[in-house]
Amino acid sequence: MSLKNISASLCFRGQRIFLHNASGWFGSVPLEASGDFGIHPEEGEFHLMCQVLFSLSHARAHTHMVAW
């Protein structure tokens, strides 16, 4: 699976990049995310919070269960 239809706002501040109000799809699962990460990938520090939109994913899960 891959991420698709991604929409987000990026804010560059000092040595950090902030991700605000990101939304998109991971396969058929709708996601929202926000977080921040450093501009130096070798340091490997990032903070990311992601949540599944419950009402849409619940409806999709129910649809898939009925179809099976």
GUZA-429236 format. One record per residue (C-alpha): residue number from 1; x, y, z. Coordinates in Angstrom, 3 decimals. Layout:
<rs>
   resi          u          v          w
    NUM          X          Y          Z
...
</rs>
This chain:
<rs>
   resi          u          v          w
      1      0.000      0.000      0.000
      2      1.018      3.567     -0.481
      3     -0.027      7.017      0.637
      4     -2.131      8.935     -1.867
      5     -4.062     12.183     -2.242
      6     -1.907     13.880      0.395
      7     -2.591     17.490      1.358
      8     -0.506     19.306      3.997
      9      0.978     22.595      5.118
     10      4.723     22.775      5.791
     11      6.310     25.430      7.984
     12     10.092     25.831      7.963
     13     11.447     27.206     11.240
     14     15.136     27.101     12.121
     15     16.413     23.529     11.913
     16     12.884     21.986     11.969
     17     10.115     21.405      9.440
     18      6.588     21.350     10.863
     19      3.797     19.383      9.196
     20      0.331     20.837      9.855
     21     -3.125     19.531      8.933
     22     -1.926     16.724      6.692
     23     -4.585     14.419      5.327
     24     -4.685     11.653      2.793
     25     -5.253      7.959      2.280
     26     -3.210      4.860      3.122
     27     -4.812      2.321      0.819
     28     -8.530      2.715      1.624
     29     -7.934      4.131      5.113
     30     -8.365      7.911      5.573
     31     -5.649      9.498      7.748
     32     -4.825     12.828      9.351
     33     -1.355     13.705     10.642
     34      0.769     16.472     12.112
     35      4.289     16.626     13.443
     36      7.792     17.919     12.946
     37     11.215     16.689     11.911
     38     14.769     17.983     11.644
     39     16.306     19.105      8.389
     40     19.304     16.789      8.953
     41     18.119     13.231      8.159
     42     21.273     11.624      9.604
     43     20.209     12.769     13.091
     44     16.972     10.815     12.657
     45     14.727     12.785     15.016
     46     11.080     13.209     14.131
     47      7.715     13.480     15.879
     48      4.585     12.428     14.035
     49      1.032     11.956     15.257
     50     -1.368     10.205     12.938
     51     -4.996      9.287     13.414
     52     -7.529      7.328     11.419
     53    -10.780      9.107     10.721
     54    -13.050      6.764     12.662
     55    -16.408      7.342     10.993
     56    -15.105      6.801      7.463
     57    -12.862      3.844      8.335
     58    -15.641      2.217     10.404
     59    -18.023      2.512      7.452
     60    -15.413      1.018      5.118
     61    -14.658     -1.844      7.506
     62    -18.370     -2.579      7.823
     63    -18.731     -2.487      4.034
     64    -15.840     -4.953      3.615
     65    -17.255     -7.291      6.262
     66    -20.639     -7.352      4.555
     67    -19.012     -7.989      1.173
     68    -17.120    -11.015      2.475
</rs>
